[in-house]
């Protein structure tokens, strides 16, 4: 899997990591039990028969668990830009671990804003920052992909966001979707959606002013997790620093981990014994045997 040590983590779910190398080989890996499964290779091709579209202009992944079908799924969104710059088409494919195959699903009719940014997994869905406009400078919407129904929907944003002044990003805290709203060198607001899909349930958890004592100058903050007490939030700062932030006392504590590189990308992965191969149920095995007899 490894070329020049360049490995990307595409997502994390129930102790499984989805990883990719520079050659776009992809694997599901459980580092706890030291097992992995390489996925069937999926090339990125221009839409069949459409010569007006360029090769892939943007691509994004999302990895998560479908609890209804007890299945781990990887979603790949490929967006192709027209040669004349006048439009785009999206191709969405889903890999099912249980079926061990890729399949095409409905198109996503939004523009990806952060190319090569992982989706956020929360509440049985994957989430990306997108735009309804083709000529996009920043995201103005969050779109979710339900891993069971395999369809897209818009997620309502908090009231009061000044869209012309803010850059948004989507994350997860605990089991809830969160949004960071960055007001360009002024402050960052962190919002949490208490009840999934309900606009009125958004509440502002805390605000961090730029150049505040403890943080200093920063480009972005990314919430990762609550502390056990729930009174602090673990934040990734600029991909170079981890801090615990007590938003009630406005106190910051550095997280020191021996051997950490100068720059990194953090991902939550809880150790588990989840296998990288699906556990086939008895009736599925019997069905397979019956199918073989018929053949």
C-alpha positions in Angstrom: 0.0 0.0 0.0 2.8 2.4 0.8 4.7 4.5 -1.7 7.1 7.1 -0.2 5.2 6.9 3.1 2.3 8.9 1.6 -0.8 7.5 3.1 -4.1 9.3 3.4 -6.8 8.4 5.9 -10.2 8.7 4.1 -12.3 8.1 7.1 -12.9 6.2 10.4 -15.8 4.1 11.6 -16.0 1.7 14.6 -12.3 1.1 14.7 -11.8 0.6 11.0 -9.8 3.1 9.0 -10.1 3.6 5.3 -6.7 4.4 3.8 -5.3 5.3 0.4 -1.9 5.7 -1.2 -0.7 8.0 -3.9 -1.6 5.4 -6.6 -5.2 5.5 -5.3 -5.1 1.9 -4.0 -7.6 1.8 -1.1 -7.9 -0.5 1.9 -10.0 -1.0 5.0 -7.6 -1.5 7.9 -8.2 -2.3 11.6 -4.9 -1.3 13.3 -6.0 -3.0 16.5 -6.2 -6.5 15.1 -3.6 -5.7 12.4 -5.9 -6.9 9.5 -6.6 -5.1 6.2 -8.6 -5.6 3.0 -7.6 -4.0 -0.3 -10.6 -2.9 -2.3 -11.2 -3.6 -6.0 -9.5 -0.8 -8.0 -11.8 1.8 -9.4 -10.5 4.0 -12.2 -11.6 7.6 -12.6 -13.0 7.9 -16.2 -14.7 10.7 -18.0 -18.5 10.1 -18.3 -19.1 7.6 -21.1 -19.9 9.2 -24.4 -19.5 12.8 -23.1 -16.6 14.5 -25.0 -17.5 17.9 -23.6 -16.2 17.1 -20.2 -12.6 17.2 -19.0 -11.0 14.7 -16.8 -11.8 14.7 -13.1 -11.7 18.2 -11.7 -12.5 17.4 -8.0 -12.8 14.2 -6.0 -13.9 13.5 -2.5 -14.4 10.4 -0.3 -16.5 9.4 2.7 -16.4 6.3 4.8 -19.0 5.0 7.3 -21.2 2.3 8.7 -24.7 1.4 7.6 -26.2 0.0 10.8 -29.4 -1.2 9.1 -27.6 -3.5 6.7 -24.5 -4.1 9.0 -22.3 -2.9 6.2 -19.2 -0.6 5.8 -19.4 1.7 2.8 -17.0 4.0 1.0 -18.4 6.8 -1.1 -16.5 8.4 -3.9 -17.7 11.6 -5.6 -15.9 12.6 -8.8 -16.8 15.9 -10.5 -16.0 16.5 -14.1 -15.7 20.1 -15.4 -16.8 21.1 -18.9 -14.0 22.2 -21.3 -15.8 25.5 -21.8 -16.0 26.0 -18.1 -19.8 26.2 -18.3 -20.9 23.3 -16.2 -20.1 20.0 -14.4 -21.4 16.6 -13.8 -20.9 14.4 -10.8 -20.4 10.6 -10.6 -21.1 9.0 -7.3 -20.0 5.4 -6.6 -20.4 3.4 -3.4 -18.3 0.4 -2.3 -20.2 -2.1 -0.1 -18.0 -4.3 2.1 -20.8 -6.9 2.4 -21.3 -7.1 -1.4 -17.6 -6.6 -2.1 -18.3 -4.4 -5.1 -18.6 -0.8 -6.4 -22.0 0.4 -7.7 -23.2 3.7 -9.1 -25.8 5.7 -7.2 -27.7 9.0 -7.8 -25.7 12.1 -8.9 -24.8 14.9 -6.4 -26.0 18.2 -7.8 -23.7 20.4 -5.8 -20.2 21.7 -6.3 -17.5 20.3 -3.9 -15.8 23.2 -2.1 -12.8 21.5 -0.5 -11.3 19.0 -3.0 -9.8 15.9 -1.4 -11.4 16.7 2.0 -12.8 13.7 3.8 -16.5 13.6 4.6 -17.7 13.9 8.2 -19.5 10.8 9.5 -22.4 11.5 12.0 -25.9 10.1 12.6 -25.6 7.5 9.9 -24.7 10.0 7.2 -21.7 11.5 5.5 -21.4 15.3 5.2 -19.5 17.6 2.8 -19.3 21.4 2.5 -20.7 22.3 -1.0 -22.1 25.2 -3.0 -25.1 25.6 -5.2 -23.1 27.9 -7.4 -20.7 26.6 -10.1 -18.2 29.5 -9.8 -17.5 29.0 -6.1 -15.1 30.7 -3.8 -16.4 29.2 -0.6 -19.0 26.8 0.7 -22.5 28.0 1.5 -24.3 24.7 2.2 -23.8 21.3 3.8 -25.0 18.2 2.0 -25.4 14.8 3.6 -25.4 11.3 2.1 -27.6 8.8 4.0 -25.6 5.5 4.1 -28.7 3.3 4.4 -31.0 5.0 1.8 -28.0 6.1 -0.3 -29.4 9.5 -1.2 -28.4 13.2 -0.7 -30.2 15.9 1.2 -29.3 19.4 2.4 -28.7 20.0 6.1 -30.1 23.3 7.4 -27.5 25.7 8.7 -27.8 27.8 11.9 -29.8 31.0 11.9 -27.7 34.1 11.9 -24.7 33.0 9.8 -23.5 35.9 7.7 -22.9 34.0 4.5 -21.0 36.8 2.8 -18.5 37.1 5.7 -18.0 33.5 6.9 -16.3 30.4 5.8 -17.9 27.2 7.1 -16.6 23.7 7.7 -18.5 20.6 9.0 -17.3 18.3 11.8 -18.6 16.0 14.5 -18.6 16.4 18.3 -19.7 13.4 20.3 -22.5 12.0 18.2 -23.6 15.4 16.8 -22.9 17.3 13.7 -21.0 20.6 14.3 -20.1 23.6 12.2 -17.2 25.9 12.5 -17.9 29.4 11.2 -14.7 31.4 10.5 -15.1 35.1 10.3 -11.8 35.8 8.5 -9.3 36.9 11.1 -12.0 38.0 13.6 -13.4 35.0 15.4 -14.4 31.3 15.0 -17.9 30.2 16.2 -18.5 26.5 16.8 -22.2 25.4 16.5 -23.6 22.0 17.5 -26.8 20.4 16.1 -28.6 18.9 19.1 -31.3 17.1 17.1 -30.2 15.8 13.7 -31.8 17.6 10.7 -33.7 20.1 12.9 -32.6 23.7 12.2 -34.0 25.0 15.5 -31.7 22.6 17.4 -28.5 24.4 16.5 -26.8 26.1 19.4 -23.5 28.0 19.6 -21.1 26.0 21.9 -18.3 28.6 22.0 -16.5 31.4 20.2 -12.7 31.8 19.9 -11.3 35.2 18.9 -8.3 35.3 16.6 -5.0 36.1 18.4 -6.7 35.2 21.8 -4.2 34.3 24.6 -3.4 30.6 24.4 -4.1 30.2 20.7 -2.2 33.1 19.1 -2.5 33.5 15.3 -4.2 30.6 13.5 -5.7 29.8 10.1 -8.3 27.3 11.3 -9.6 25.3 14.2 -11.1 21.8 13.9 -13.1 20.3 16.8 -12.4 16.6 17.3 -13.9 15.4 20.6 -15.2 16.2 24.1 -13.2 15.4 27.2 -14.7 12.7 29.6 -16.1 15.5 31.7 -17.7 17.2 28.7 -16.3 20.5 29.8 -13.4 20.7 27.3 -13.1 20.2 23.5 -10.0 18.7 21.8 -9.1 21.0 18.9 -6.7 20.6 16.0 -5.1 23.9 15.2 -3.7 24.4 11.6 -2.7 20.7 11.4 0.3 21.5 13.7 -1.1 21.5 17.2 -3.6 19.7 19.5 -5.1 21.6 22.4 -7.8 21.1 25.1 -10.0 24.1 25.2 -12.2 24.8 28.3 -14.8 27.2 26.7 -16.4 28.1 30.1 -13.1 29.3 31.6 -11.5 30.2 28.2 -8.4 28.2 29.1 -6.1 26.3 26.7 -3.9 23.4 27.4 -1.4 21.9 24.9 -1.5 18.2 24.1 2.1 16.9 24.0 2.6 13.5 22.2 6.1 12.3 21.9 7.2 11.7 18.3 4.5 13.8 16.7 5.5 15.2 13.3 5.5 19.0 12.6 2.3 18.7 10.6 -0.5 16.2 10.7 -4.2 15.5 10.2 -6.1 14.1 13.2 -8.7 11.4 13.0 -10.7 9.7 15.9 -10.3 6.0 15.8 -11.5 3.9 18.8 -9.9 0.4 19.1 -12.3 -2.5 18.2 -12.3 -6.1 17.1 -14.4 -5.3 14.0 -13.2 -7.6 11.1 -12.3 -6.2 7.7 -14.2 -9.0 6.0 -18.0 -9.1 6.4 -19.4 -11.8 8.7 -21.9 -13.7 6.5 -25.1 -14.6 8.2 -26.4 -18.2 8.0 -29.3 -17.5 5.6 -26.9 -15.7 3.3 -24.6 -18.7 3.2 -27.5 -21.0 2.5 -28.7 -18.7 -0.3 -25.2 -18.8 -1.9 -25.2 -22.6 -1.8 -28.7 -22.7 -3.4 -27.5 -20.3 -6.1 -24.5 -22.5 -6.8 -26.7 -25.6 -7.1 -29.0 -23.9 -9.6 -26.0 -22.9 -11.7 
